[in-house]
Amino acid sequence: MSRAKSIMLQGTMSNVGKSFLTAAFCRIFKRRGYSAAPFKSQNMALNSFITKDGFEIGRAQALQAQAAGLEPSALMNPILLKPTTNIGSQVIVNGKVRGNMRAADYFRHKKELIPDIMKAYDTLAAEHDIIVIEGAGSPVELNLKADDIVNMGLAKLVKSPVLLVGDIDRGGVFAQLIGTLDLLEPEEREMVKALIVNRFRGDISLFSDGIRILNEKSGKPTAGVVPYIDCDIEDEDSLSDKLQNEKCAGLVDIAVIRLPKISNFTDADALRQFEDVSVRFVSRPSQLGRPDLIIIPGTKSTISDMKYLRESGMEKAVIELFKSGVPVFGICGGYQIMGKSISDPLDTECGGSIEGMGLLDCETVFEEEKRQTQVTGRFGQIDGFFSCLSGANFSGYEIHMGRTSQNGTPLTDLGGCFSGNAAGCYVHGIFDCAEVSGRLIEKLFAAKGSERSVSAADRDEYRNRQLDLLADTVEQSLDMPLIYKILEEGL
């Protein structure tokens, strides 16, 4: 019999801030002495994380686990969908690949996964005081509601009260919140115990009439108005504002190629910590300019994204910049793209084969078995621009089905490859290590004629400070006695 209390955050749409608020609640409860755990039954995201025991979950749940002071676990995200095409996804259940499915097929069979969801939830609930549940998208996608397992469908299964979150920064918050409530079934509407207005910019006192109107028209209390919080925490969603950043505002300009199926775009987040360093995402050759470093990130569909680079002219632009002296670093799918060829004979992603960019002397073939593991390693003795990383220690994780054979010099003791000013490897989070990011940024400053030393922060310590900032603001903004009352009373 589970003993945990639960509270669920549902949103009026995608990207209203549910993930961050869930992390904030986990940190708030932890600081008040509770054992709290995050839970999201089904997540669709290309930004994922590998747990210590080798299971794959959404990156947001890993962040929320850190906020709660817990080791990330597959129990926190029993189903992860990673889109491979516009109509299909790789289906990951309990941290392991179940296979690729077309969306229509998955929707027909997803209710068969309820036992997996409930087993994960019940295990967590038996071990913790509070489960903070995150919904997905909107609970009133009327064509999908019948088989819902992540919003009201899940709330009913676990008997959890719901907080409904609207994003005022995107406009129409009254229509968002009141319209969502209106489209819920009466019993579902009763499960919503309070409203939260998120991402308010300006003087919150000016919204007092807004709160009154919401309360009157919804018949629900407003638990608070959370201001727009400028904290540097990794986003999970492809709607992230960071992906819209195409302008350089620093002395050092780092351009990340925004691939159509970009995954783990947060790999470059650690480089944002440094003063006078800009990290921007570019999707067209005209946006590239002349950056000081180009990063080609991971992708869930390497061959199709290689075709995109070629057809868009981005490949040609990157190669021309590389030949003129701009260094290029590839991570996972980006590493594969920088090689000579990519083949997918088993239709693991999208099938077929294609020539790569040819910046590295390596070739990739996709296989059935997925490698997913946390790793630690050390850079070898490197020539060229990335010589600054020689001997540096790193840690991170690998998530890939491709196997890369390299003929050039290994980049690290775990593999990878480098040639001149080009380098690549499979390790996600490789820049999170202070030694790696610090050395790289110092080299980039030196190349700009600025001989400055940088203070490289440990990423976990930095992330914890940002989580505390997030939790402080959310706790000050919400009616916490009301939140605890909702928790205690349940449904």
C-alpha positions, -999 to 999 in steps of 0.1 A, spaced: 0 0 0 15 34 -10 20 59 17 30 90 -3 8 121 -7 7 134 -43 2 166 -61 0 170 -99 10 199 -121 -10 200 -154 -6 228 -179 -29 246 -203 -5 237 -232 31 226 -237 59 248 -224 40 266 -197 67 258 -172 54 225 -157 89 209 -156 105 239 -138 76 242 -113 78 204 -106 116 209 -99 108 238 -77 82 218 -57 107 190 -53 133 214 -39 108 232 -17 96 200 -1 131 187 3 141 218 22 111 214 44 123 179 54 101 158 32 113 130 9 98 140 -24 102 124 -58 92 135 -93 71 114 -116 61 117 -152 43 87 -166 49 95 -203 74 120 -217 80 129 -253 115 144 -256 147 141 -274 166 155 -245 173 125 -223 196 112 -195 212 79 -185 209 68 -149 237 52 -130 222 18 -137 220 24 -174 184 34 -179 172 62 -201 147 88 -189 137 124 -198 163 150 -189 137 170 -170 131 141 -146 168 139 -139 169 176 -131 138 172 -109 155 143 -91 185 165 -84 162 192 -70 147 165 -47 182 154 -37 177 119 -52 196 97 -77 176 98 -110 157 66 -116 137 50 -144 108 48 -119 104 86 -123 97 83 -161 85 48 -171 77 58 -207 99 80 -229 90 86 -265 118 99 -287 105 111 -322 125 96 -351 102 109 -378 72 132 -380 49 102 -375 69 78 -354 90 75 -322 114 52 -305 95 38 -275 114 34 -242 97 16 -214 113 13 -179 145 28 -193 150 4 -222 141 5 -258 109 -14 -267 111 -6 -304 101 20 -330 63 26 -334 42 48 -357 22 73 -337 -11 56 -346 1 22 -335 14 36 -302 -19 53 -294 -37 20 -300 -15 1 -276 -4 26 -250 -30 16 -224 -13 -17 -223 15 2 -206 -6 12 -176 7 -18 -155 43 -5 -161 32 30 -151 14 19 -119 43 -4 -108 67 25 -111 44 49 -93 36 25 -65 73 17 -60 81 54 -57 51 61 -35 61 34 -10 95 50 -6 87 87 -3 65 112 15 54 132 -15 52 124 -53 52 155 -75 36 145 -107 41 164 -140 15 162 -167 22 167 -205 9 192 -229 -28 200 -222 -54 178 -204 -81 188 -229 -67 175 -262 -102 162 -269 -92 137 -296 -67 121 -273 -85 121 -239 -101 87 -242 -68 69 -238 -50 94 -216 -23 80 -193 -4 112 -185 -29 139 -175 -63 134 -160 -62 97 -168 -32 93 -146 -46 117 -119 -76 93 -117 -54 62 -115 -33 76 -86 -60 97 -71 -40 129 -72 -52 165 -67 -43 188 -96 -28 223 -99 -35 239 -133 -7 261 -147 -12 288 -173 16 309 -190 8 346 -189 39 355 -208 25 339 -239 -8 358 -236 -44 347 -232 -40 333 -197 -77 338 -189 -87 318 -219 -60 292 -212 -71 285 -176 -109 291 -178 -112 274 -212 -93 244 -200 -115 240 -170 -146 244 -191 -135 216 -214 -128 192 -185 -155 167 -175 -172 177 -142 -154 150 -122 -121 162 -136 -129 198 -129 -134 188 -93 -99 173 -92 -84 207 -100 -79 223 -66 -61 256 -76 -47 277 -104 -12 290 -109 -3 319 -132 33 315 -144 59 337 -160 45 371 -151 66 401 -161 64 434 -144 45 446 -112 25 416 -99 4 440 -78 -12 452 -111 -27 417 -116 -48 418 -85 -80 423 -106 -68 394 -127 -67 371 -97 -102 382 -87 -115 376 -122 -99 341 -124 -113 331 -90 -148 343 -98 -150 328 -133 -133 296 -125 -147 289 -90 -111 279 -81 -86 297 -58 -55 311 -74 -25 296 -56 -2 324 -68 14 343 -96 50 333 -103 72 359 -119 93 353 -149 124 337 -133 158 344 -149 176 312 -138 199 291 -159 184 256 -158 185 231 -186 153 230 -207 140 198 -220 115 209 -245 122 217 -282 102 249 -276 129 262 -254 137 299 -258 174 290 -259 168 275 -293 155 308 -306 188 326 -297 205 334 -330 225 365 -320 260 369 -305 262 391 -274 296 382 -261 333 384 -270 334 346 -277 307 334 -301 298 297 -300 274 285 -327 254 253 -322 238 239 -353 201 235 -348 194 202 -364 157 193 -372 159 163 -349 183 179 -324 187 159 -291 204 168 -259 208 204 -270 216 212 -233 251 198 -239 263 233 -246 245 249 -215 277 247 -194 294 271 -218 267 297 -210 280 301 -175 310 321 -185 309 359 -188 314 373 -223 305 339 -239 275 336 -262 259 303 -272 235 306 -300 216 281 -322 216 285 -359 196 267 -386 205 286 -418 239 295 -434 231 332 -432 229 330 -394 264 315 -390 285 345 -395 321 337 -383 318 320 -349 348 311 -327 336 276 -323 309 254 -340 292 226 -321 273 199 -340 250 184 -314 232 151 -311 203 140 -332 177 113 -331 178 109 -369 214 112 -381 210 104 -417 180 127 -423 197 155 -404 228 150 -426 206 153 -456 192 186 -442 227 200 -437 236 192 -473 204 204 -488 202 236 -468 237 246 -476 247 244 -440 272 216 -446 290 237 -472 290 268 -449 304 248 -420 332 232 -441 342 266 -455 345 280 -420 364 250 -408 389 254 -437 393 290 -427 403 280 -392 371 278 -372 372 247 -349 343 222 -350 333 198 -322 306 171 -326 287 152 -299 271 118 -305 250 123 -338 271 154 -345 303 132 -342 287 107 -367 278 135 -391 314 148 -391 327 114 -402 330 99 -437 299 78 -439 267 68 -419 248 36 -426 216 23 -411 211 -12 -427 186 -23 -401 163 7 -403 172 15 -367 164 52 -373 153 59 -408 174 35 -429 197 40 -458 232 54 -459 249 87 -467 283 103 -469 292 124 -439 309 158 -439 343 141 -440 359 163 -413 369 132 -393 384 99 -404 356 76 -391 326 57 -403 293 48 -385 270 18 -388 238 16 -368 230 -16 -350 201 -30 -330 216 -27 -295 215 7 -279 245 18 -258 233 37 -227 257 41 -199 274 67 -177 311 71 -184 342 87 -171 373 92 -192 403 112 -201 414 131 -232 445 119 -250 473 139 -264 457 161 -290 471 183 -317 454 214 -332 429 237 -316 416 212 -291 452 205 -277 440 225 -247 420 195 -236 449 171 -236 449 150 -204 416 166 -191 393 143 -172 356 142 -179 324 124 -171 291 121 -188 269 95 -205 264 78 -239 231 71 -257 235 58 -292 228 29 -315 255 37 -340 290 21 -338 318 42 -351 351 28 -363 377 55 -365 410 54 -384 423 86 -370 438 94 -336 414 87 -307 402 118 -289 398 101 -255 405 68 -239 368 60 -246 371 67 -283 361 96 -304 383 112 -330 402 143 -339 419 158 -369 434 193 -369 407 216 -357 379 190 -358 370 167 -329 341 145 -319 329 119 -294 298 102 -280 299 117 -246 269 138 -236 276 163 -208 313 164 -217 314 202 -212 298 199 -178 332 191 -163 348 222 -150 382 212 -163 370 207 -198 348 238 -201 374 260 -183 403 250 -206 381 253 -238 368 288 -229 403 300 -219 416 288 -254 387 306 -271 395 338 -252 432 335 -261 423 331 -298 405 364 -295 436 380 -281 422 381 -245 447 363 -222 423 359 -193 419 330 -169 384 318 -161 368 304 -130 351 272 -141 322 262 -120 313 226 -112 281 221 -131 263 203 -103 271 230 -78 260 257 -103 228 238 -111 220 235 -74 224 272 -69 200 278 -98 175 253 -84 176 271 -51 169 304 -68 140 288 -86 126 273 -54 130 305 -35 110 325 -60 83 299 -64 79 294 -26 76 332 -21 51 335 -49 27 308 -39 2 304 -11 21 275 4 -4 269 33 -30 262 5 -5 239 -13 1 219 19 -37 218 26 -43 204 -9 -16 178 -3 -30 168 30 -66 165 19 -59 148 -14 -90 138 -34 
